[in-house]
Amino acid sequence: MKVYKFGGASVKDASGVKNVCSIITSTNDNLVVVVSAMAKTTNALERVLAAYLENKPNDLKAEMAELKNFHANIINELFANPEKQRFELEAVLEGLSYFLSINTKRDYDFCYDQVVSVGELISTKIVAAYLASQNIDAEWVDVRTILKTDSTYRDANVNFETSGELFRNTIDFNQHHIYLTQGFIGANHKGYSTTLGREGSDYTAAIIANLLGGESVTIWKDVPGVLNADPRIFKDTVHLPSVSYKQAIELAFYGAQIIHPKTIKPLQNRSIPLYVRSFVDPAAPGTEVAASIAKTEAVPVYILKQKQTLISVEPKDYSFALEDSWIKVFSIMQKYRLKANLIQNSAISMSISVDGTNQQLPAAIDEFMNDFRVKYNEGLNLLTIQNYNEYILESYSADVEVILMQKSRRTARILYR
């Protein structure tokens, strides 16, 4: 069996859904198909959540109506008689409204997972219904019934043992040739929805391949494979025909959006290859990510993380060289779930670049101030360049204000304004 994963851009409209279904039906392989929420739906649900938590009923009503209309328009275009699909859409949204009306737990992360998980449920129901309308036997599965996690909302840890047993008891290719399910989401032991981290649908696909012994995972995207840079930001990008597991992990760690950071490990553990291919041009070969690849000329790779905040901390008593101070810094970061994208330290200070969009950042800075002198710079950019040379460094740092620069033999990182 193989695992196919389709992101939100691939199902952004009715023609996208039709194209996805064409790709699914072009193979005779047994498939588990993982589908994300339709494009921009996660952002729309985040606005629903914000209106709910901020007690803005008019905004909440408007956001819910927009969400319904967006999906209803796609349904109307896909189906000659859309009444059943519209009823299912309304049922899911009514379930969300009911949760918002009875929920008393105002924890942001908990509420986030209950609200945002709705996007994947809607998209997969629509795709499954369209496949059925084309007389394609595809079994829809609510992944929350078989992918079990802990209760770390917004970044849940998967219970592989329990999930493996549930998957193997549910996915039976003697019954169905195609199974369709959701990416990004799971559920804890109480049945509450959890999510695996933003863009976690890739991770879902890798988990499923690991648990079921899949032959391969294919991630279908709007680019012709893994590129050496984001074509929306950099000109003259180069296609990479093959990437090792190690390089893929590095690219994901540094912020490349092409593969979710957690995706590689479940595949590496069972030597399952990953393919990144274009849903725009399905016949193109894409990129293979595997344990070993043929050696090729090292192409410079550029990864840009925007909206960075640099936090610089210094103990009030100049005791930073002591291990306790280091532990305190990282415990605060863990508490507020801040990911260190860049760290630089001296004997008495430490500077850490984190995502400035993290909603818990202000609270973390306040807690740092209890024990440290704190300075911070907002609105920075972090550029990582692999396989750099001095000419490349000079060209990218000449016209910007460089805040920090780090270099190893192969990788350079520039934090700049």
BELJOLIN-V893375 format. One record per backbone hydrogen bond with DSSP energy under -1.0 kcal/mol. CO is the residue of the C=O (numbers start at 1). NH is the residue of the N-H. If there is no record, write none. Layout:
co:CO nh:NH
co:CO nh:NH
This chain:
co:1 nh:215
co:2 nh:32
co:3 nh:218
co:4 nh:34
co:5 nh:220
co:6 nh:36
co:7 nh:10
co:8 nh:39
co:13 nh:17
co:14 nh:18
co:15 nh:19
co:16 nh:20
co:17 nh:21
co:18 nh:22
co:19 nh:23
co:20 nh:24
co:21 nh:25
co:23 nh:26
co:30 nh:2
co:31 nh:179
co:32 nh:4
co:33 nh:181
co:34 nh:6
co:35 nh:183
co:38 nh:41
co:40 nh:44
co:41 nh:45
co:42 nh:46
co:43 nh:47
co:44 nh:48
co:45 nh:49
co:46 nh:50
co:47 nh:51
co:48 nh:52
co:49 nh:53
co:50 nh:54
co:51 nh:56
co:52 nh:55
co:56 nh:60
co:57 nh:61
co:58 nh:62
co:59 nh:63
co:60 nh:64
co:61 nh:65
co:62 nh:66
co:63 nh:67
co:64 nh:68
co:65 nh:69
co:66 nh:70
co:67 nh:71
co:68 nh:72
co:69 nh:73
co:70 nh:74
co:71 nh:75
co:72 nh:76
co:73 nh:77
co:74 nh:78
co:75 nh:79
co:82 nh:86
co:83 nh:87
co:84 nh:88
co:85 nh:89
co:86 nh:90
co:87 nh:91
co:88 nh:92
co:89 nh:93
co:90 nh:94
co:91 nh:95
co:92 nh:96
co:93 nh:97
co:94 nh:98
co:95 nh:99
co:96 nh:100
co:97 nh:101
co:98 nh:102
co:99 nh:103
co:107 nh:111
co:108 nh:112
co:109 nh:113
co:110 nh:114
co:111 nh:115
co:112 nh:116
co:113 nh:117
co:115 nh:118
co:116 nh:119
co:117 nh:121
co:118 nh:122
co:119 nh:123
co:120 nh:124
co:121 nh:125
co:122 nh:126
co:123 nh:127
co:124 nh:128
co:125 nh:129
co:126 nh:130
co:127 nh:131
co:128 nh:132
co:129 nh:133
co:131 nh:136
co:132 nh:135
co:136 nh:138
co:139 nh:180
co:142 nh:145
co:143 nh:146
co:143 nh:147
co:147 nh:187
co:148 nh:159
co:151 nh:153
co:152 nh:155
co:157 nh:150
co:158 nh:160
co:159 nh:163
co:160 nh:164
co:161 nh:165
co:162 nh:166
co:163 nh:167
co:164 nh:168
co:165 nh:169
co:167 nh:171
co:172 nh:175
co:172 nh:176
co:177 nh:31
co:178 nh:139
co:179 nh:33
co:180 nh:141
co:181 nh:35
co:184 nh:196
co:186 nh:194
co:187 nh:149
co:188 nh:191
co:192 nh:188
co:194 nh:186
co:195 nh:156
co:197 nh:200
co:200 nh:204
co:201 nh:205
co:202 nh:206
co:203 nh:207
co:204 nh:208
co:205 nh:209
co:206 nh:210
co:207 nh:211
co:208 nh:212
co:209 nh:214
co:216 nh:3
co:217 nh:275
co:218 nh:5
co:219 nh:277
co:220 nh:7
co:221 nh:279
co:226 nh:240
co:228 nh:302
co:230 nh:233
co:230 nh:234
co:238 nh:228
co:241 nh:288
co:243 nh:290
co:244 nh:248
co:245 nh:249
co:246 nh:250
co:247 nh:251
co:248 nh:252
co:249 nh:253
co:250 nh:254
co:251 nh:256
co:260 nh:263
co:264 nh:268
co:265 nh:269
co:267 nh:272
co:268 nh:271
co:273 nh:217
co:274 nh:289
co:275 nh:219
co:276 nh:287
co:277 nh:221
co:281 nh:284
co:287 nh:276
co:288 nh:243
co:289 nh:274
co:290 nh:245
co:301 nh:386
co:303 nh:384
co:305 nh:382
co:307 nh:356
co:308 nh:380
co:309 nh:354
co:310 nh:377
co:311 nh:352
co:312 nh:375
co:313 nh:350
co:314 nh:373
co:315 nh:318
co:319 nh:322
co:322 nh:326
co:323 nh:327
co:324 nh:328
co:325 nh:329
co:326 nh:330
co:327 nh:331
co:328 nh:332
co:329 nh:333
co:330 nh:334
co:331 nh:335
co:332 nh:336
co:333 nh:338
co:342 nh:353
co:344 nh:351
co:349 nh:346
co:350 nh:313
co:351 nh:344
co:352 nh:311
co:353 nh:341
co:354 nh:309
co:355 nh:358
co:358 nh:361
co:360 nh:364
co:361 nh:365
co:362 nh:366
co:363 nh:367
co:364 nh:368
co:365 nh:369
co:367 nh:370
co:368 nh:371
co:368 nh:372
co:371 nh:316
co:373 nh:314
co:375 nh:312
co:377 nh:310
co:380 nh:308
co:381 nh:416
co:382 nh:305
co:383 nh:414
co:384 nh:303
co:385 nh:412
co:386 nh:301
co:389 nh:393
co:390 nh:394
co:391 nh:395
co:392 nh:396
co:393 nh:397
co:394 nh:398
co:401 nh:417
co:404 nh:415
co:406 nh:413
co:410 nh:387
co:411 nh:408
co:412 nh:385
co:413 nh:406
co:414 nh:383
co:415 nh:403
co:415 nh:404
co:416 nh:381
